[in-house]
């Protein structure tokens, strides 16, 4: 293995030299071999004190899997309190746990299940069975699937307190971050035959939460679709404006409407997906002046806000081409 790695580096270096001499582009395999991995910097919490920090995890699936790896992000309050929002697919639970362990965590203050789709709550069962958890926040939406039942069972085994959230609720994360719940609306009316053909129904009832710390803010959109985004714009208007935004539905074109992007005007937008779900959505963020990051390209992404308007970003990987600019 060492001989192969050394040979690969030598071939890559030769390919780069030849390409540069010829004025050609550096081959992609050579770029990949020399890619710098800054995961340690993303995980490093030594400078987190006094900041609201979000780490968006890069998740990966076993070969041949046709499921989505999903969303998972860890927030740390200025006082050091922790909140895990979603845990990705079931096969990604061990990856989420590994990230948390690498940060030296053995307990999580808050776990949030944005909605009961498997690519959001599937991995939370493993996390709940490995870490002490103080409270689990979720909506009252019922969803008769094995993954959701396993998540609920794991929460029960953990003896975590369960709190149901809906639009209009507020609470503090740590002592200085005010969280406002914008979605779902109170009361859920199920249609006949639910949950058949219920993908949008469930996504539109995702928890949408805005985190305010001083003059800084973050907005987590769950998986709500564009039609529901318009409802939120009508209800909250300028109150949606945020420095950092977790793009809805993994950055796909079901969500992140131009109207929402204008309303939020994020300085930083992060999309968590196994691939670039929609080039047009990505470009819409860029055209609006947002820095846009995608975990399948940038790796894990750490975004910090200081409460005074300052925003900083650390990515696990540099980009090896400018096709997204």
N, C-alpha and C positions, 0 to 999 in steps of 0.2 A: 504493500500500500504506500509506504514512504517513497519507494522507487517510482511508483506510478505518479504520485503527487509531484515529485521533483521533476519528472519527465514532462508532466503537464505544464508546470510553471515555466520550464525551459522552452517548450514549444510555444507557449503563450508569449513569452518575452521575445522570441524570434519573430513570431507573427506580428507583434506590435512594431518591432524595429523595421521589418520589411514594409509594413503598411505605411509607416511614417515616411520612410525613404521614398516610397512610391507615391506619396500624397493621397493614399487611400484611407478609407475608414478602418478602424481597428475591428477585427473580427469579434463577434459577440462572445464566442467561447473564451477568447483571451480577456475580454473585459470582465467576464464573470469570474475568471480565475484570480484576478487581481482586485476583486471587489472588497472594499473595506467594510467590516461588520462592527457597528458601534452599539450593539445590544447592551454592552456594559454601561455605556453612557445613558442609554434610555432607562435602564433599571436603577441607575445611581440616584439615591434620594438625598445625598448630602447637602444639596442646595435647595431642597424643597420647602424648608421652613418659611412660613410667612407667605406662601404662594398656594394657589389652587392649581393642582396639577392633574392632568388626565393622560393616561397611557393607553393607547389604542393597540391592542395585541394583534400581531400577525398570526393567524391560525392556518394550519394546513391539514389536508385530509390524507388518509392512506391511499396508496395507489389503487386506481380502479374504482374509487368511490364516486357515486353520482350525486351525493348530497352536497349542500353548501356548508362551508366551515362556519359561517355566521359571524355574529358580533360578540365582542367582549372588550370591556374597557374598565380600567381601574382608576378611580378618582381618589386623590389624597387632599384633605383639607389643609388650610394653613397651620392648623394645630396638630396635624398628623393622623386624623381620623381617616378611615378607609371605607370606600364604597365600590363594590364590584357591580357593574351594570351588564347583565347577561353573561353567558358562559359558552357561547358557541354551540356547535353540534355535539352529540354525545361523545364522539371519538376525539373531540378537542378538549374535553375536560381535563385530561392529564397535562396538556400543554398549558392551559390556564393555571393549573396548580403549580406547575414548574416555574412559571414566571413569578407567581406570588412567593414561592419558596425562595427563589433567587433574590428576592427583595428582603428576605429575612422575616417574612410574615408567617405567623402560625394561627392568626385569628383575623377575621374581617368584621368590622363594625356593622356594615350594612350591605346586604345583597339585594339587587333590584332585578326583577324579572319584567322586562318591558312588555312582553306579551308571550303567549304560550306556544309559539311556533318552535319546532325542534331545533332550528339553527340559532335560537336565542337562549332557550332554557335547557337544551339537551345536556350541555356540559356542566350546568350548575349542580346537578345531582352529585357528580364526583367531587366538586368543590365543597359542597355541604357535608359530605361524608369525611372530608379530610381536615377542614378548618372549623374552628369555633366561630359561630356567627351570632351577632347580637340580634339583628332584626332583618326580616325579609319584607321588602315592599313589592307589591304586585297589584294588578287590577282584580276586579271580581269576575272577570270573564271566565266562563267555564269552557273546558276544551277536553273532550273525551279521547285522549291519546295515551299510549303507553309512556311516551317521554314525559308528558306533563304529570301523569300519575307518579312516575318515578321521582320527579322533582319534588312533588308535594310530600311523598314518603320520606325523602332525604331531609327535607325541612323539618318534618316531624321528629325524625331520629335525632336531629341536631338540637332539638328543643328550642329552636329559634322562634322568636315572637313574629307572628305574621300580621302585617298592617296593610289594609286595602286602601289604595289611593284612587282619587278621581279629580277631575278638573275643579280648581278652587282650593284644593288643599295646599298648605304651606308648612314647611318645617325647616329646622336648621341642621345643616351638616357641619359638625364641629360647632364652634361658637360664633363664627363670622360669615358663613356662607348660607344665604337664604335660598331655599329651593321652592319654586312655585310649580305646581302641577297644572299643565294646560290641557291635558287629554288623558283619558277619555271622559266624555260627558257622564254625569251621574245617571244611573239607571241604564240597563241593557235590555233591549227587546230582541229576542231571538226569532228568526224566521223559521217557518216550517221546513224541516229537513236538515236544520243545522247539525253538524258543521259541513255538510256536503257543499262543495263549491264555495267555501267560506274564506278563501285566502284573503281577499280584500276586506271582508267584514272583520276578520281578526286583526289584520294589519292596521286598519283605521281605528282600532281601539287600543293601540299601543299607548303606553305611558309616554307622554312628552313632558320633559322637565327642563326648566331654566334655572341655572345656578348663578346667583349674583353675589359677587365678592367685591365690596367697595364699588369702584366704577368699572370693574371687569365682569364679564359674563360668559357663560357657556350654555349652549342649547343642544339637548339630545332629542332627536326627532323620532326615535323608534323606527317603525316601518310604514308610517302613514303615507297614503297615496295623495296625489295632487289635489283631488277633489276635497279631501279633508284638510289639506293645507290651506285651501281657499277659505274654508270655514274658520280656521284658526286666525287667518289674517283678518277676517271680518270681526272676530271676537276680540282680538288682542292688539292688532295694528302695530304701532311702534314699540309696544312692550315685547315684541319678538326680537327686536334688535339685539344682537349678541356678537361678541368678539370671536368666539369659537363655536363651530357647529358640527355635530355628528350628523352627516347627511342621512336623510331618510332612505330606508330600503336599500342599503348598500351602495348608494349612488346610481341606482338603476333609473330608467326613464319613466317609471311609474310615479316617481316622486321628484323632489327638488325642482319644482316648477320655477320658471323665471320670476313669477310673482313672489314666491316665497324667498328666493335668493335676494330679490330687491328689498323685501320687508326685513329680512334678518341682517343683510349686508355684512356677512361674516368676514373678518380678516383672514381667518383660517377655517377651512372645511376639510373634514376627514371622512373618507369612504372606506369601509371594511368589507373586502370581498376577495374571492380567489382570483378574480380577473378584473379588468377595467370594464365595469358593467355597461357604461354608456359614455362614449367619447363626447357626445353632444352635451350631456350633463356636466362632464368635467370642464368642457370649454365654456359653458355658461357661467360656471363659478369663476373661471379665469377672466372672462370678459367683464365680470362684475367687479374685478379687482381683488378677488380672494386668492390667497395661496391655497392650493388644493393638493391633498395628499391621498394616496391609495395604498393600503397596506400590502397588496400583492406586489407592488413596485418599490415602495419606500420602506417596507418592513414595519416593525413596530414604530409607532410615532408617539413622542412625548411632547405635550403642549402645556406650557405654564403661563398663568396670568398672575400679575402681582398686586391686583386690587387698585392700581392707579393708571390703568390703560396699557401697561406693558405686556407684550406677548412674545414668548420665545418658543422655538420649535427645535427638537432634536429628532432626526430620523435614523433608523438602524442602517439604512443603505443610502449611498449617493445614487443618483440616476446616471446611467451610462450612455444615455442619448438624450436629444432634445426634442423628441417627437411629441412630447406632451406640452411643450412650451407654446 
